[in-house]
């Protein structure tokens, strides 16, 4: 079905991504501790240790993509092998997780809701099940509480007050599933704070897997969640996609423009931000006037909220994802010729996928301070 050259290219990308994820894992899991000792995590010792993060993390992504692939093959829909995208930014001192994810490119026409639904939902559910296994293992095999001193020996010093401005503070945001599993499975005295989960490779890998699962299950456009919603509500997919997308923009943009900003800065930032919002809707069927009205209304509403509730802030990290979705991927779903209603088993799986999204979604997944 695939040429040897395709296996070679995709295999090399997978290996490169595993390597870059291992390097990124070394930064997160061991970076501060070796830095405090004047050492480097770029050694074979730390590389192999860091595979405790990269293997489960990249493995979950692989299972996710294989879910799409095998379901496509089952339905005789042509598609590519998984494209893994390696990305390690440690050489410039920037944080990364070693990859921008993985995708499968559809090459054949999908002519029914059922096929779109099956292909879309198979990946997130397959990856989610493996992520559950990783998290169960991570929560039930937590090291003793003093493990954190091996990573942060400075914590044992009562006079320690932090690394200083040169080190970025970072923590993970809560989601219902991660919190619930921690409460049920972890020994309370061993459970790390969310700012320290990055030093527990299985927990960190599992958390990232939940993040990617939730992102893919967003009921927008041609994301996996968009395929699910199209299968369940084909007549309302367009409206659901637009509404959810607008809510994401409304939340994530809170705090971008604020009344306490100097007027000379607002004169620059407001037009730029309104233009950004306009381009987020560039691939919709709205007229130019409607797109501009939505952009101006969103910006004005967010400015008003910042005036009334200045302490309310969104998560601006979602703005980049929203721009990529709206400007490049689009918010519409491809048309299909087969319109037969899904059977009850698929409807059940669809609602299960929506529940998984709700359990895995974190409004502020990565918090930098």
N, C-alpha and C positions, 0 to 999 in steps of 0.2 A: 504493500500500500504506500509506503514511503521510500524514497530513494536513500541509498547509503549516505549521500552528501547531507541530507536532512538530518539523519540520525547523528552525524558527526557534529554539525553546527549546533543543534539543540543540546546534544550531550556536552559539548564544550561550554556552552552558556550555563548549563546546570552546574558543572564542576566549578566554573569561575564564580558563580553565585554562592556556592557552598563555601568557597575560600573567602570571598569578601564578607559573607555573613559570619564566618569564624573570626575574622579579624575584627569586625564590629563587635561581636560578642566579647572578645578579649578586652576591648575598650570599656564596655559597660560593666562586665562582671569583675574585672581585675584592675581596670585603669587607675583608679584613685589609689589603690593600695600599693601598686608597684611604683606609681609616681611619688608617693610619700617616701618610699625607700630609695628613690633615685634610680630605680630599675626601669625596665621596659617590658611591656607585655608582648612585644614582637620577638618572641623566642619560641622554639619548638615546644618547650614545656607548656607555655601558656596557650599556644596554638592548639595543641591536642586537648588541653583542659577546656578550651572554649568551644570545642565540638559538642559539649554537653548542651550548649545553646543552639548552635547552628544546625545540628542534625535533626532535632525535633522540630525546630522552626521551619527550615526548608523542607523537611519531610512532610509537614502539614500542608504547606503550599503545594507540594508535588501531588499529594493525595487529592487536594482540591481540584487541581487542573486535570488529573487523571479521571476524576469523576465526570468532568465535562467531556473529556476525550472518549472514554469508553461508552458514554451515553450517546455521543454523536455517532460513533461507529455502529452502535446497536440500531440507531435509526437511519443508518446509511446516509449520513450527512457528512460531506467532506469538510475536514478542518485540518489545521496545522498541528504539529506536535507542540507541547508547551514551550513558550518563549520565556525563559528566565532572564531577568534584567539585573545584572550585578551592579552594585553601587556601594563603594566604600570611600568615605571622604576623610578618613583619618589623616591622610598625608597633608591635608590643609587645615587640620585641627577642627573640622566641623563634625558634629554628631551625625550618625547614620545607623541604619540597622542592617546594612550589607546588601540591600536589594530594594528595587522599586516594585517588587512583586513579580508576577508571572501572568501571561495571557495566552489564550488560544484564539487563533484567527479562523473564523468560519469562512470556508471556501465555497460551500454549496448553498443553494437556496433552501430555506426551511419553510415548508409549505403548510404547516399546521400549528395551531396553538399548543397541542399536546407535545409536539417535538420541542418547541421553544421552551415550554415549561419544564419538561424532563431534563433537557440539556442545562437549563439555567439553574435549577434547584439541586441537581446532583452534586455539583462542585462544593457549594457551601455546606451541605449536610455531610458529605464525606469528610471534608476537612474538619468540620465541627466535632464529629465523633472522635477523630484522632486527637484533636485538641483536648477533649474531655479526658481521654486516657492520660495524656501528658500532664494535665493539671492535677488529676487524681494522684498520679505518682509524685508530682512535685509537692503537693500539700501533705501527703502522708509520709513523706521521707525527708521532711525538713530537718536540717542539721540543728544541733543544740543552739541555744540563744547566743552563746559566746562565739559562734561562727563569725558573726559580723566583725568581731575584733581582728580576725585574720585578714579581712578585707579592709577594714578601717581600724588599724591599731591605735590611731590617735583618739578614738572614742573612749579608750580606757583612761586617757589623761583628763582629770577633772578640770584642768585649765584650758582644754581645747575649745576654741571658739569658731572653728571653721577654717577652711582653706584660704579664704580671702577672695577678692574679686576675680582672680584669674581662673577660678574654677566655677563652672556653671552648675547651679542647683537645678535639680530635675526630679519630678515624680510622676507617677502614673495616676490617671484618674480612675475613680471607681466605676465598675459596672455591676449590675445585679448578680450575674452569674459568678464572677470572680469573688465578689464579697461573700455571697452565699456559700460557695465551696470552701472558702477560708474559714467561715464560721462553723461549718459542719465537719470538716476533715482535719483542719490543722490544730495542733496543740497550741493553746493561746500564748504560752510563753515563748513559743518558737516562731510565731507568725510575724513576719517582717512588716515594717511600715511601708506604705506605698512608695516612699522615697528610696527604699532600700531593695525593692523587689528586683531591680535590675541586676543585683548581685546574686540572684538565685536563678540559675540558667533555665531550669524547667518551668518555673513560674513565669519568667520573663518571656520565654518562647510561647507559652500557652496564652499569655495576655495578648501578645502581638497577633496570635492566630485569631483570638476573639475579635480584635480590632478589625482585621482584614475581613473576617466573616461578616461583621456588622456593616462595614463599608460596602461590601459587595451586595448585601441584602437591602441596601437602601432602595425603596420602591420608586426609582427614578429611571427614565429612559431605557437604555439597553443594559443596565447593570443586571446582575442575577436577580435582584429583588424586583426589577422592572419586568423581567420575564415572568416572575411568579405572579405579580399583580395583573399582568396582561392575561395570564391564564385564568385567574380567578375572576377578574372584572374587565373583560375586553372592551366593553363600551365606555368604561370610565377611566381607563388607564391614562389617557392624555391629561385629564383633569387632576387625577391623583398625583401624577408625575409633576405637573406644574405647581400644585399646591405644596407638596412636600419640598420641592426644590426652593420655592419661595420662602417657606418656613426656615429651611437651612440657612438661606442668605440672611433672613431677618434676624435670626439668632446669632449667627457667626459674626455679623457686622456690628453688633452692639459695641459701642465704645470706639469705633473707628473715627467718627467725627463727634466732637464734644464741645459744649458751649464754653468751657473754660480754656479752650485752645485760643491762642492769640489770633486776632482777626486776619492778620497778614498770612498766617499759615492756613486758616480756613479758606481763604480766597483761592488757595492752590489745591488744598486737599479735597474740598467739596466737589469741584468740577471733575477732578481725577477719579474720585470715588463713584460719582454718578455715572461717568463714562464706563468705569469698570462694571457696574451693575448692568448697564445697558448691553455691554458685550456678553454678559452672562446669559442674556436672552436672545442672542443673535441668531440662533438656529431654531427658534420657535416660529410659528406661523403668524405671530402678532404683527400688526402694522408698526411702522416706525414710531408713530405717535403713541401707540399702546406701550411699546417697549420703554419709551422715554417716560411715560406716565408712571409705569411700575417702578422704574429706577428712581425717579424723583420722590415718589411716595415712600419707598423703602428708606431712602436716605433721610427724608423729613421725619418719618416715624422714629427712626433710630436716634436722630438728633433730639427729638422731643423726649424719648425715654431717658436719654443721657442727661437731659435737663431736670426731669422729675426724679429719676432714680440713678444718680451718678455712680452708685456702687454696683449697678448691674453691668456686667460685661459678658460678651459672648466669647466664642472661641474662634479667633481669627484664622487658625490653621485650616478650618473648613472652607475658607474663602478660595484657597487655591484649588481644592477639589471641585468646588462649585463652578469655578471658572473653566476648568478642564472639561467638566461634564457639559456645561451649557454652551461653550464656544466650539468644542471639537467633537464630542461624542453625540451631543444633541439630546433632547428630552423626549423625542418621539420613539415609538416602537415600530419596527418594520411591519408592513402589512403581510397578511397570510391569506392563503386560499381556503384552508380548512378551518371552519368555524364551529366544529362540533364541541359541545360543552364538555368540560372535564368530568371524568367519573368521580365518584365519592372518595376513592382512595387518594387520587391526586389532589382533590380539594383539601383533604385532611393533611396531606403533606405540605400543601401551600400554607395553610394556617399554622402548621408546625414551624415552617420557615419564618413566618412573621413573628411567632413567639421567640424563636432563636434570636432574631434581630433585636427584639426588645430586651432580651436578657444580656446580649453581648454589647449593646450600644453604650458608649460613654460620651456624654456631651463634651467633656474636656479630656480626651484620652492622654495627651502628653502635655504636661505643665512645666514650662520653663520659667525660672525666676532669677 
